[in-house]
């Protein structure tokens, strides 16, 4: 398939960098969400006990 037939042109390095420039912000947002989720998921209590039908399970 020829790009000229579709009226498309290839991006040069500068144009590609300008288009893909938001990846660092996305990574920072993703890391922040992961840290917040970890804080909510772990209560920091090593003495947590889980019981199902009166029988202790886990830990």
C-alpha positions in Angstrom: 0.0 0.0 0.0 1.4 3.4 -1.0 1.0 6.2 1.5 0.7 8.8 -1.3 -2.5 7.1 -2.6 -4.1 7.8 0.8 -2.8 11.4 1.1 -0.7 10.4 4.1 2.9 11.3 4.9 5.4 9.9 7.3 6.2 11.8 10.4 9.8 13.0 11.0 11.5 12.5 14.3 10.5 16.0 15.7 6.8 15.5 14.8 6.7 12.0 16.4 8.3 13.4 19.6 5.7 16.2 19.8 2.8 13.7 19.3 4.2 11.1 21.9 5.3 13.7 24.5 2.6 12.9 27.1 3.8 9.4 28.1 5.7 10.7 31.2 2.5 12.3 32.6 0.6 9.1 31.9 3.2 7.1 33.7 3.1 9.5 36.7 -0.7 9.3 36.9 -0.6 5.4 36.7 2.1 5.2 39.4 0.1 7.5 41.7 -3.1 5.4 41.2 -1.1 2.2 42.0 0.3 3.7 45.2 -3.1 4.9 46.4 -4.6 1.5 45.6 -1.9 -0.3 47.6 -2.5 2.0 50.6 -6.2 1.2 50.6 -5.6 -2.6 50.0 -3.1 -3.0 52.9 -4.2 -1.9 56.3 -0.8 -2.5 57.9 -2.2 -4.8 60.5 -0.3 -8.1 60.7 -2.9 -9.5 63.2 -5.7 -9.6 60.7 -7.6 -12.9 61.0 -10.2 -14.2 58.6 -12.9 -16.7 59.6 -15.3 -18.6 57.4 -18.1 -20.5 59.1 -16.2 -20.2 62.4 -13.0 -21.7 61.1 -9.9 -19.5 60.8 -8.5 -19.4 57.3 -5.4 -17.8 55.8 -2.5 -16.1 57.6 
